[in-house]
Structure formats: C-alpha cells, structure tokens
Amino acid sequence: MSDLLYDSLISSLRQFRENISNGSHKIIQLRSTQIICENIMKSMIKTLLYLIKKVDNCKYS
C-alpha cells in the first residue's frame, strides 16, 4: 500500500517538474500544472493518513 502511494507521489512530482522546466505559460499548461498539484496534494494527504493509521496501530499494540 505505501509503495503505491509513494510511486503516485513521485510520478506527480516528476510531472510537475517537467511542466515547470518547460516554462510554458499557456492556459492549458497552467491548468495541467494545477491538476498535477492537486494530485500531489491528494497523494500527500493519503500518505499522511496512512502513516497516522500506522502510528495509531503501533501505539495500541
């Protein structure tokens, strides 16, 4: 589970870096970058929730 979250986050970060390095300021490019950023945030939130759940499980074990 955590590997999938990590891979998703890394993939989104790579896409974000590519969009930034291309330097294109077209509306379509900006919208694409916004969607990628939203995906990064979703992946980070999922990862944090996963880690919190793991910590809670350890706490009560």
C-alpha positions as CSV (number, residue, x, y, z in Angstrom):
1,M,0.0,0.0,0.0
2,S,2.7,2.5,1.0
3,D,4.7,1.7,-2.2
4,L,1.7,2.6,-4.4
5,L,1.2,5.9,-2.5
6,Y,5.0,6.7,-2.8
7,D,5.0,5.8,-6.5
8,S,2.0,8.0,-7.1
9,L,3.5,11.0,-5.3
10,I,6.9,10.6,-7.1
11,S,5.1,10.4,-10.5
12,S,3.1,13.5,-9.8
13,L,6.2,15.4,-8.7
14,R,8.1,14.4,-11.8
15,Q,5.2,15.6,-14.0
16,F,5.2,18.9,-12.0
17,R,8.9,19.3,-12.5
18,E,8.6,18.7,-16.3
19,N,5.9,21.3,-16.6
20,I,7.9,23.8,-14.6
21,S,11.1,23.2,-16.6
22,N,9.3,23.5,-19.9
23,G,8.5,27.1,-18.9
24,S,5.3,27.3,-20.9
25,H,2.8,29.8,-19.7
26,K,-0.1,28.7,-21.8
27,I,-3.5,28.4,-20.1
28,I,-3.6,24.7,-20.9
29,Q,-0.2,24.2,-19.4
30,L,-1.2,26.0,-16.3
31,R,-4.4,24.0,-15.9
32,S,-2.4,20.8,-16.4
33,T,0.0,22.0,-13.7
34,Q,-2.9,22.8,-11.4
35,I,-4.3,19.3,-11.8
36,I,-0.8,17.8,-11.1
37,C,-0.5,19.9,-8.0
38,E,-4.0,18.7,-6.8
39,N,-2.8,15.1,-7.4
40,I,0.4,15.8,-5.4
41,M,-1.7,17.1,-2.5
42,K,-4.1,14.2,-2.7
43,S,-1.2,11.8,-2.6
44,M,0.4,13.6,0.3
45,I,-2.8,13.5,2.3
46,K,-3.3,9.8,1.6
47,T,0.2,9.2,2.6
48,L,-0.2,11.1,5.9
49,L,-3.4,9.4,6.7
50,Y,-1.8,6.0,6.0
51,L,1.2,6.9,8.3
52,I,-1.2,8.2,11.0
53,K,-3.1,5.0,10.9
54,K,0.2,3.0,11.2
55,V,1.3,5.1,14.2
56,D,-2.0,4.6,15.9
57,N,-1.8,0.8,15.3
58,C,1.7,0.8,16.8
59,K,0.5,2.9,19.8
60,Y,-2.2,0.4,20.8
61,S,-0.3,-2.7,20.0
